[in-house]
């Protein structure tokens, strides 16, 4: 699996993430990586989706698309 925190800012990503952050139903997140961060609950990335929404995603929950 590719470590998205090492991917350069400004690159496009396409991943699956749990709906509302805690469900077993996955949704597709397509957009541009803005930055990486390390918080109290672990590493994460900030993504600006194609719709314009800015979201913070935990790396522990991301499912890489093949």
C-alpha positions in Angstrom: 0.0 0.0 0.0 1.2 3.5 -0.8 1.8 5.7 2.2 -0.2 8.9 1.3 1.6 11.0 3.9 4.8 10.7 1.8 3.0 11.6 -1.4 3.8 15.2 -2.5 1.3 18.0 -1.9 -0.8 19.0 -5.0 -1.0 15.4 -6.3 -4.3 13.8 -7.2 -5.5 10.9 -5.0 -8.3 8.4 -5.4 -9.1 6.4 -2.2 -12.0 4.7 -0.3 -12.9 6.1 3.1 -15.7 5.0 5.6 -18.9 7.0 5.2 -19.0 9.5 8.1 -15.7 8.2 9.3 -16.9 5.2 11.3 -19.1 3.0 9.0 -18.4 -0.2 7.2 -19.8 1.4 4.1 -17.0 3.0 2.0 -17.3 6.0 -0.2 -14.9 7.2 -2.9 -12.8 10.3 -2.2 -11.2 11.9 -5.3 -9.3 15.1 -5.1 -6.0 16.9 -4.5 -3.8 16.3 -1.4 -3.2 19.6 0.4 -1.0 18.6 3.3 0.0 15.9 5.8 -0.3 16.1 9.6 0.3 14.2 12.8 -2.4 14.7 15.4 -3.2 13.1 18.8 -5.0 10.2 17.1 -2.3 9.5 14.5 -1.2 10.6 11.0 -3.6 12.0 8.5 -3.9 14.0 5.3 -6.0 17.0 4.2 -7.7 16.6 0.8 -9.7 19.1 -1.4 -12.3 17.0 -3.2 -13.3 17.7 -6.8 -16.6 19.2 -5.4 -14.6 21.8 -3.5 -15.0 20.3 0.0 -11.9 20.2 2.2 -11.7 17.0 4.3 -9.2 15.6 6.8 -8.7 11.8 6.5 -7.1 9.5 9.0 -4.5 7.3 7.4 -5.5 4.4 9.6 -9.0 4.3 7.9 -8.0 4.8 4.3 -8.5 1.9 1.9 -6.3 2.2 -1.2 -8.1 1.6 -4.5 -6.3 -0.7 -7.0 
